[in-house]
């Protein structure tokens, strides 16, 4: 047997080895890097059309591209991501986190190759649909895997690596887009996913998933690998804690009824999660990422278009990394408020610039001395967005929602988030042409202010609180039966942190 009976207690040899053992973080970091290459791929899907679509229009390989076709190519990936939630949720539970990430890598690479060797727009559209579906799947599968393979002391840091890799994928596309055409750019994106597939084959499956399937010995080997241990006895306490958590979850399993979703302890955190994602998308971030080149071209940026976009990408990566370092110190709520109000300010100024520019048609000299404003305001927007609204909503979804509900909530929020990303991307240029860029950016600014008001009134601060404390704060009743798994998790985690003593 790999697990001692709790009544037996550890023997002296086991206690001595456990006391001397300190986990190695390198295997966990390697596992996180391998998994988040799919998140990197998600970032490439988001940003690909920014340099690629203008290049497609300039070339003659695909013929003339209409405005409708332009919009389709940009939004097809997001439409496919919408339907990825439910299938991915099923795969995560049936074949596991690692297997799901590896499985989606195959159509991911296939989609990029279809784009790279496309001879018509149909192949481009099909490639975008495949890569979009896989990007949506990655947005669910990777965070779950990271949360289950990381030890408590670095779980926050490794969890933040997801958003960092997404922004790195954006920057990767912006940089290569300056030097490669749209076909070679797609081929380069496929290589990243292929490398991720190879690296994931080295990483063991999640110990928690293996225990949930009764594969105790495999779970033990997985945890030994992830912690860099020399023997099972060095990780036996942690394995026992995970096993207790899994057993507690199974004991509390019962079929959800439709009316359960309207119970306040479930409904309130789910609505907060959904509205955080709604206001995240209503900043206009997806439009900025997808149509960065178009926006800079329309605004009359003084710098080369590629250089401007690369600067934006660099700001996004740097600020996301800073956010990961300070989110546990500054607090989620404060970062969200600063992010929302800062995004509103940047969008308001950008809207004013476009209004001023459109009002000065025929008198270019009037605004040429101020054409640095769009670059600065978009840069400010990216900084403020990446500081809070980019990474924090995904952190709070896991914190606010009970572990009993997290699978269902993840599927719902993934579908919801990608739906609004699709709508913003699909209709951004259409609305911009009909009502003007200035009015559209002002709408984003107003919605960001409304989002800040919502955050100030309804979103709780979870910084420095245990899962037990968060659950009791959001619940109006101490009798919430769905909080039992969270309490079991916290109890097991505290027992492990105390060295397994009672």
C-alpha positions as CSV (number, residue, x, y, z in Angstrom):
1,X,0.0,0.0,0.0
2,X,1.1,3.5,-0.7
3,X,-0.9,5.2,2.0
4,X,-0.6,4.4,5.7
5,X,-3.8,4.2,7.7
6,X,-4.3,7.5,9.7
7,X,-4.6,5.5,12.9
8,X,-1.1,3.9,12.5
9,X,0.8,7.2,12.2
10,X,4.1,7.6,10.5
11,X,7.1,5.5,11.7
12,X,10.4,7.2,12.9
13,X,12.2,6.6,9.6
14,X,9.4,8.2,7.6
15,X,9.3,11.2,10.0
16,X,13.0,11.7,9.7
17,X,12.9,11.6,5.8
18,X,10.0,14.0,5.7
19,X,11.6,16.5,8.1
20,X,14.8,16.5,6.0
21,X,13.0,16.7,2.6
22,X,12.4,20.0,0.8
23,X,10.5,19.9,-2.5
24,X,12.3,20.8,-5.7
25,X,10.4,23.4,-7.7
26,X,12.1,22.8,-11.0
27,X,9.8,19.8,-12.0
28,X,6.7,21.8,-11.2
29,X,8.0,24.8,-13.2
30,X,8.8,22.5,-16.1
31,X,5.3,21.0,-15.9
32,X,3.7,24.5,-15.8
33,X,5.8,25.6,-18.8
34,X,4.9,22.6,-20.9
35,X,1.2,23.1,-20.1
36,X,1.1,26.8,-20.6
37,X,2.5,26.5,-24.1
38,X,-1.1,25.8,-25.0
39,X,-1.9,29.2,-23.3
40,X,0.8,30.7,-25.4
41,X,-1.0,29.2,-28.4
42,X,-4.2,30.8,-27.2
43,X,-2.4,34.2,-27.3
44,X,-1.2,33.6,-30.9
45,X,-4.8,32.8,-32.0
46,X,-6.0,36.1,-30.4
47,X,-3.4,38.3,-32.0
48,X,-2.8,36.5,-35.3
49,X,-5.3,38.5,-37.4
50,X,-3.7,41.8,-36.3
51,X,-0.7,41.5,-38.6
52,X,-2.0,38.7,-40.8
53,X,-5.2,40.2,-42.2
54,X,-3.6,43.4,-43.6
55,X,-1.0,41.2,-45.1
56,X,-3.6,38.9,-46.7
57,X,-5.3,42.0,-48.2
58,X,-2.1,43.3,-49.7
59,X,-1.2,39.9,-51.3
60,X,-2.9,38.1,-54.1
61,X,-2.8,34.5,-52.9
62,X,-6.4,34.6,-51.6
63,X,-7.8,37.1,-54.0
64,X,-9.8,40.2,-53.0
65,X,-11.1,40.1,-49.4
66,X,-14.3,41.9,-48.6
67,X,-15.1,43.7,-45.3
68,X,-17.5,40.8,-44.4
69,X,-14.8,38.2,-45.1
70,X,-12.3,40.3,-43.2
71,X,-14.6,40.3,-40.2
72,X,-15.3,36.5,-40.5
73,X,-11.7,35.6,-40.4
74,X,-11.1,37.7,-37.4
75,X,-14.1,36.4,-35.4
76,X,-14.3,32.7,-36.5
77,X,-11.8,31.6,-33.9
78,X,-13.8,33.2,-31.1
79,X,-17.0,31.7,-32.3
80,X,-15.4,28.2,-32.2
81,X,-14.1,28.9,-28.7
82,X,-17.6,29.5,-27.5
83,X,-18.6,25.9,-28.0
84,X,-15.4,24.4,-26.5
85,X,-16.6,24.6,-22.9
86,X,-18.9,21.6,-22.5
87,X,-16.7,19.2,-24.6
88,X,-13.6,20.2,-22.7
89,X,-15.4,19.8,-19.3
90,X,-16.3,16.3,-20.4
91,X,-12.8,15.4,-21.5
92,X,-11.2,16.8,-18.3
93,X,-13.3,14.4,-16.2
94,X,-13.0,11.4,-18.5
95,X,-9.4,11.3,-19.8
96,X,-7.8,13.8,-17.4
97,X,-6.1,17.2,-17.5
98,X,-2.8,16.1,-19.2
99,X,-4.5,13.9,-21.8
100,X,-6.9,16.7,-22.7
101,X,-4.1,19.3,-23.2
102,X,-2.2,16.8,-25.4
103,X,-5.3,15.8,-27.3
104,X,-6.2,19.4,-28.2
105,X,-2.7,19.9,-29.4
106,X,-3.3,17.7,-32.5
107,X,-6.2,19.8,-34.0
108,X,-4.4,22.9,-32.8
109,X,-1.4,22.1,-35.0
110,X,-3.7,20.9,-37.8
111,X,-5.5,24.2,-37.8
112,X,-2.4,26.3,-38.0
113,X,-1.1,24.1,-40.9
114,X,-4.4,24.6,-42.8
115,X,-3.9,28.4,-42.5
116,X,-0.2,28.2,-43.5
117,X,-0.9,26.2,-46.7
118,X,-4.3,27.8,-47.5
119,X,-5.1,28.4,-51.1
120,X,-8.5,29.9,-50.5
121,X,-10.4,31.7,-47.8
122,X,-12.3,28.5,-46.9
123,X,-9.1,26.8,-45.7
124,X,-8.2,30.0,-43.7
125,X,-11.7,29.9,-42.1
126,X,-11.5,26.2,-41.2
127,X,-8.0,26.7,-39.7
128,X,-9.3,29.6,-37.6
129,X,-12.2,27.5,-36.4
130,X,-9.9,24.6,-35.3
131,X,-7.4,26.9,-33.6
132,X,-10.2,28.9,-31.9
133,X,-11.8,25.7,-30.5
134,X,-8.5,24.6,-29.1
135,X,-7.7,28.0,-27.7
136,X,-11.0,27.8,-25.8
137,X,-10.3,24.4,-24.6
138,X,-6.8,25.5,-23.4
139,X,-8.4,28.4,-21.4
140,X,-10.2,25.7,-19.3
141,X,-7.8,22.8,-19.2
142,X,-4.5,24.6,-18.4
143,X,-5.6,26.5,-15.3
144,X,-7.1,23.2,-13.8
145,X,-3.9,21.3,-14.5
146,X,-1.7,24.1,-13.0
147,X,-3.9,24.2,-9.8
148,X,-3.5,20.5,-9.3
149,X,0.2,20.0,-9.9
150,X,1.5,23.0,-7.9
151,X,2.3,22.9,-4.2
152,X,0.6,25.6,-2.0
153,X,3.6,27.9,-1.7
154,X,3.9,28.5,-5.5
155,X,0.4,27.9,-6.7
156,X,-0.4,31.6,-7.1
157,X,2.8,32.2,-9.1
158,X,2.3,29.2,-11.4
159,X,-1.4,30.0,-11.8
160,X,-0.5,33.5,-13.0
161,X,1.9,32.0,-15.6
162,X,-1.3,31.2,-17.7
163,X,-2.1,34.8,-18.4
164,X,1.6,35.6,-18.8
165,X,2.0,33.0,-21.5
166,X,-1.2,34.3,-23.2
167,X,0.3,37.8,-23.4
168,X,3.7,36.3,-24.5
169,X,1.8,34.6,-27.4
170,X,0.4,38.0,-28.4
171,X,3.9,39.5,-28.4
172,X,5.3,36.5,-30.3
173,X,2.9,37.2,-33.2
174,X,3.5,40.9,-33.2
175,X,7.2,40.5,-33.4
176,X,7.3,37.8,-36.1
177,X,4.4,39.6,-37.9
178,X,6.9,42.4,-38.7
179,X,9.2,40.0,-40.6
180,X,7.1,37.1,-41.8
181,X,4.1,36.9,-44.1
182,X,0.8,35.5,-42.9
183,X,1.7,31.9,-44.0
184,X,5.1,31.7,-42.4
185,X,3.6,33.3,-39.3
186,X,0.9,30.5,-39.1
187,X,3.6,27.9,-39.5
188,X,5.7,29.4,-36.7
189,X,2.6,29.3,-34.4
190,X,2.1,25.6,-35.1
191,X,5.7,24.8,-34.1
192,X,5.1,26.2,-30.6
193,X,2.1,23.9,-30.0
194,X,4.1,20.9,-31.4
195,X,6.9,21.6,-28.9
196,X,4.3,21.8,-26.1
197,X,2.9,18.4,-27.1
198,X,6.4,16.9,-26.9
199,X,7.1,18.4,-23.5
200,X,3.7,17.4,-22.1
201,X,4.5,13.8,-22.9
202,X,7.3,14.0,-20.3
203,X,5.1,15.4,-17.6
204,X,3.0,13.0,-15.4
205,X,-0.8,13.3,-15.1
206,X,-2.3,15.3,-12.2
207,X,-2.1,13.3,-8.9
208,X,-5.6,14.5,-7.9
209,X,-7.1,13.2,-11.1
210,X,-5.4,9.8,-10.8
211,X,-6.6,9.5,-7.2
212,X,-10.2,10.3,-8.3
213,X,-9.9,7.3,-10.6
214,X,-8.6,5.1,-7.9
215,X,-5.1,4.9,-9.4
216,X,-3.2,5.3,-6.1
217,X,0.1,4.0,-7.2
218,X,0.2,6.1,-10.4
219,X,-0.7,9.2,-8.3
220,X,2.1,8.4,-5.9
221,X,4.6,8.2,-8.8
222,X,3.3,11.4,-10.2
223,X,3.7,13.3,-7.0
224,X,7.2,11.9,-6.4
225,X,8.2,13.2,-9.9
226,X,6.5,16.6,-9.4
227,X,8.1,17.3,-6.0
228,X,11.5,16.0,-7.0
229,X,11.4,13.4,-4.2
230,X,13.6,10.3,-3.9
231,X,11.0,8.1,-2.3
232,X,7.3,8.0,-1.6
233,X,7.7,8.5,2.1
234,X,8.9,12.1,1.4
235,X,5.5,13.1,-0.1
236,X,3.2,10.6,1.7
237,X,1.7,13.3,3.9
238,X,0.7,15.4,0.9
239,X,-0.5,12.4,-1.0
240,X,-2.7,11.5,2.0
241,X,-4.1,15.0,2.2
242,X,-5.0,15.0,-1.5
243,X,-6.6,11.6,-1.2
244,X,-8.7,12.7,1.7
245,X,-9.8,15.7,-0.3
246,X,-10.8,13.5,-3.2
247,X,-12.7,11.1,-1.0
248,X,-14.5,14.0,0.7
249,X,-15.5,15.2,-2.7
250,X,-16.9,11.8,-3.7
251,X,-18.8,11.6,-0.5
252,X,-20.5,14.9,-1.2
253,X,-21.2,14.2,-4.8
254,X,-24.9,14.4,-5.6
255,X,-26.7,15.3,-8.8
256,X,-27.3,19.0,-9.3
257,X,-30.9,20.1,-9.9
258,X,-31.9,23.0,-12.0
259,X,-33.3,24.9,-9.0
260,X,-30.0,24.6,-7.2
261,X,-28.5,27.2,-9.5
262,X,-30.9,29.8,-8.0
263,X,-29.7,29.2,-4.4
264,X,-27.9,32.4,-3.2
265,X,-24.7,30.6,-2.2
266,X,-24.3,29.3,-5.7
267,X,-26.0,32.1,-7.7
268,X,-24.2,35.1,-6.2
269,X,-20.6,34.0,-6.8
270,X,-21.5,32.7,-10.3
271,X,-23.1,36.0,-11.2
272,X,-20.1,38.0,-9.9
273,X,-17.8,35.8,-12.0
274,X,-19.9,36.3,-15.1
275,X,-20.2,40.0,-14.7
276,X,-16.4,40.3,-14.1
277,X,-15.8,38.6,-17.4
278,X,-18.5,40.8,-19.0
279,X,-16.9,44.0,-17.9
280,X,-13.5,42.5,-18.9
281,X,-14.7,42.1,-22.5
282,X,-16.6,45.5,-22.5
283,X,-13.3,47.3,-22.1
284,X,-12.8,46.6,-25.8
285,X,-9.6,44.6,-25.2
286,X,-10.4,42.0,-27.8
287,X,-10.9,44.7,-30.4
288,X,-7.6,46.2,-29.5
289,X,-5.8,42.9,-29.8
290,X,-7.4,41.8,-33.0
291,X,-7.5,45.1,-34.8
292,X,-4.3,46.8,-33.4
293,X,-2.8,47.4,-36.9
294,X,-6.1,48.9,-38.2
295,X,-6.5,51.2,-35.2
296,X,-3.0,52.5,-35.4
297,X,-3.4,53.0,-39.2
298,X,-6.6,54.9,-38.8
299,X,-5.2,57.0,-35.9
300,X,-2.1,58.1,-37.9
301,X,0.5,56.8,-35.5
302,X,3.9,58.5,-36.0
303,X,5.8,55.2,-35.6
304,X,5.9,52.3,-38.0
305,X,2.8,50.1,-37.5
306,X,4.7,47.0,-36.6
307,X,6.9,48.9,-34.1
308,X,3.8,50.4,-32.4
309,X,2.2,47.0,-32.0
310,X,5.3,45.4,-30.7
311,X,5.6,48.2,-28.0
312,X,2.0,47.5,-27.0
313,X,2.8,43.7,-26.7
314,X,5.9,44.4,-24.6
315,X,3.8,46.6,-22.2
316,X,1.2,43.8,-21.9
317,X,3.8,41.1,-21.0
318,X,5.7,43.3,-18.5
319,X,2.5,44.5,-16.7
320,X,1.0,41.0,-16.5
321,X,4.2,39.8,-14.9
322,X,4.1,42.7,-12.4
323,X,0.5,41.9,-11.6
324,X,1.4,38.3,-10.8
325,X,4.0,39.6,-8.3
326,X,1.7,42.0,-6.5
327,X,-1.7,40.5,-6.7
328,X,-1.4,38.8,-3.3
329,X,-0.1,42.0,-1.7
330,X,-2.2,44.7,-3.3
331,X,-5.4,42.7,-3.3
332,X,-7.8,41.6,-6.1
333,X,-10.4,44.3,-5.5
334,X,-8.0,47.2,-5.6
335,X,-6.3,46.1,-8.8
336,X,-9.7,45.6,-10.4
337,X,-10.8,49.1,-9.5
338,X,-7.6,50.7,-10.7
339,X,-7.7,48.6,-13.9
340,X,-11.3,49.5,-14.7
341,X,-11.0,53.3,-14.1
342,X,-7.6,53.4,-15.9
343,X,-9.0,51.5,-18.9
344,X,-12.0,54.0,-18.9
345,X,-9.6,57.0,-18.9
346,X,-7.5,55.6,-21.7
347,X,-10.5,54.7,-23.9
348,X,-12.1,58.1,-23.2
349,X,-8.9,59.9,-24.4
350,X,-8.6,57.6,-27.4
351,X,-12.2,58.3,-28.3
352,X,-11.6,62.1,-28.0
353,X,-8.6,61.8,-30.3
354,X,-10.6,60.1,-33.0
355,X,-13.4,62.7,-32.7
356,X,-10.8,65.5,-32.9
357,X,-9.2,63.8,-36.0
358,X,-12.5,63.2,-37.8
359,X,-13.5,66.8,-37.0
360,X,-10.2,68.0,-38.6
361,X,-10.5,66.3,-41.9
362,X,-8.9,68.5,-44.6
363,X,-6.7,70.2,-42.0
364,X,-4.1,67.5,-41.3
365,X,-1.6,69.9,-39.9
366,X,-4.0,70.6,-37.1
367,X,-3.5,67.2,-35.5
368,X,-0.2,65.9,-36.8
369,X,1.7,67.4,-33.8
370,X,-0.6,65.3,-31.5
371,X,-0.5,62.0,-33.4
372,X,1.5,60.5,-30.6
373,X,-1.7,60.4,-28.4
374,X,-3.1,57.1,-29.9
375,X,0.1,55.2,-29.2
376,X,0.3,56.5,-25.6
377,X,-3.4,55.9,-24.8
378,X,-3.4,52.4,-26.2
379,X,-0.2,51.7,-24.3
380,X,-1.9,53.1,-21.1
381,X,-5.0,50.9,-21.8
382,X,-2.9,47.8,-22.1
383,X,-1.0,48.6,-18.9
384,X,-4.2,49.2,-16.9
385,X,-6.0,46.2,-18.4
386,X,-3.1,43.8,-17.8
387,X,-2.7,45.0,-14.2
388,X,-6.1,43.8,-13.1
389,X,-9.0,43.0,-15.5
390,X,-6.8,40.7,-17.5
391,X,-5.6,38.1,-14.9
392,X,-7.7,38.8,-11.8
393,X,-11.2,37.6,-12.9
394,X,-9.8,34.1,-13.7
395,X,-8.2,34.0,-10.2
396,X,-11.4,35.0,-8.5
397,X,-13.6,32.5,-10.4
398,X,-11.7,29.7,-8.6
399,X,-11.7,31.6,-5.3
400,X,-15.4,32.6,-5.2
401,X,-17.0,29.5,-6.5
402,X,-17.3,26.4,-4.4
403,X,-15.2,23.4,-5.4
404,X,-18.4,21.4,-5.8
405,X,-19.4,23.9,-8.6
406,X,-16.1,24.8,-10.2
407,X,-16.4,22.4,-13.1
408,X,-19.9,23.6,-14.1
409,X,-19.0,27.3,-13.5
410,X,-15.8,27.0,-15.6
411,X,-17.8,25.6,-18.5
412,X,-20.4,28.4,-18.2
413,X,-17.9,31.2,-17.8
414,X,-15.7,30.0,-20.7
415,X,-18.7,30.0,-23.0
416,X,-19.9,33.4,-21.7
417,X,-16.4,35.0,-22.0
418,X,-15.8,33.8,-25.5
419,X,-19.3,34.8,-26.6
420,X,-18.7,38.4,-25.7
421,X,-15.2,38.3,-27.2
422,X,-16.8,37.1,-30.4
423,X,-19.5,39.8,-30.4
424,X,-17.0,42.6,-29.8
425,X,-14.6,41.3,-32.5
426,X,-17.3,40.5,-35.0
427,X,-19.1,43.9,-34.9
428,X,-16.3,46.3,-33.9
429,X,-15.4,47.4,-37.4
430,X,-19.0,47.5,-38.5
431,X,-20.0,49.8,-35.7
432,X,-16.9,51.8,-36.1
433,X,-17.8,52.5,-39.7
434,X,-21.4,53.4,-39.0
435,X,-21.1,55.4,-35.8
436,X,-17.4,56.3,-35.7
437,X,-14.4,55.0,-33.8
438,X,-14.8,57.9,-31.3
439,X,-18.3,56.9,-30.2
440,X,-17.3,53.3,-29.9
441,X,-14.3,54.0,-27.7
442,X,-16.5,56.3,-25.5
443,X,-19.0,53.4,-25.1
444,X,-16.1,51.2,-23.9
445,X,-15.1,53.9,-21.5
446,X,-18.6,54.3,-20.0
447,X,-19.0,50.5,-19.6
448,X,-15.6,50.4,-17.8
449,X,-16.8,53.0,-15.3
450,X,-20.0,51.0,-14.8
451,X,-17.8,48.0,-14.2
452,X,-15.8,49.9,-11.6
453,X,-19.0,50.8,-9.8
454,X,-20.1,47.1,-9.8
455,X,-16.7,46.0,-8.5
456,X,-16.8,48.6,-5.7
457,X,-20.3,47.6,-4.5
458,X,-20.5,43.8,-5.1
459,X,-17.0,42.2,-5.5
460,X,-15.5,41.1,-2.2
461,X,-11.8,41.2,-1.3
462,X,-10.3,37.7,-1.1
463,X,-6.7,38.7,-0.4
464,X,-5.2,36.8,2.5
465,X,-8.3,34.8,3.1
466,X,-8.6,31.0,3.3
467,X,-11.1,29.2,1.1
468,X,-13.2,28.7,4.2
469,X,-13.3,32.4,5.0
470,X,-14.2,33.3,1.3
471,X,-17.0,30.7,1.3
472,X,-18.5,32.0,4.6
473,X,-18.3,35.6,3.4
474,X,-20.2,35.0,0.2
475,X,-22.7,32.6,1.7
476,X,-25.7,34.0,3.6
477,X,-26.3,30.6,5.3
478,X,-24.0,28.4,7.4
479,X,-26.0,25.5,6.2
480,X,-24.7,25.6,2.7
481,X,-24.1,21.9,2.0
482,X,-22.0,22.7,-1.1
483,X,-19.3,24.3,1.1
484,X,-18.4,21.0,2.7
485,X,-15.8,20.0,0.1
486,X,-14.1,23.4,0.4
487,X,-13.9,23.0,4.2
488,X,-12.5,19.5,3.8
489,X,-9.9,20.9,1.4
490,X,-8.9,23.6,3.8
491,X,-8.7,21.2,6.8
492,X,-6.5,18.8,4.8
493,X,-4.3,21.6,3.6
494,X,-3.8,22.9,7.1
495,X,-3.0,19.4,8.4
496,X,-0.3,19.0,5.6
497,X,1.2,22.4,6.4
498,X,1.4,21.4,10.1
499,X,3.5,18.4,9.0
500,X,0.6,16.0,9.2
501,X,0.1,16.3,12.9
502,X,-3.2,16.5,14.6
